[in-house]
């Protein structure tokens, strides 16, 4: 299983927001978003900051996907 952040990228596109804008709004560096873009792991603190900044819940930005 792995965590997919496809929902986050779609949400940003819908808001016409760039990753750089999200970093400023959530007060995080670009490094976690780069990791997320490559399917890497980030801390729950980073996910919480993103959710607070976008006024959403975890399931609106990520999902657990089973590997076939």
C-alpha positions, -999 to +999 in steps of 0.1 A: +000+000+000+011+036-005-003+071-001-014+089-032-015+127-032-034+129-065-063+145-047-041+173-035-027+181-069-063+181-083-075+204-055-046+228-062-055+229-099-091+235-090-081+264-068-057+277-095-030+275-068+006+266-074+027+245-051+047+276-043+015+294-032+005+264-010+040+265+007+035+302+016-001+296+028+008+265+049+041+280+060+061+249+049+091+246+027+090+232-009+109+200+002+078+181+015+058+189-016+087+177-038+087+144-018+049+141-021+052+146-059+076+117-060+054+095-039+076+099-008+066+101+028+060+133+048+051+138+084+016+141+097+025+176+109+031+187+072-002+171+062-020+189+091-005+222+080-017+217+044-052+207+056-054+238+078-042+260+050-067+246+025-095+242+052-100+205+044-095+171+058-069+145+051-092+124+029-096+154+006-059+156-002-046+120+000-057+084-001-043+050+007-040+029-024-034-009-025-007-021-048-018-049-071 
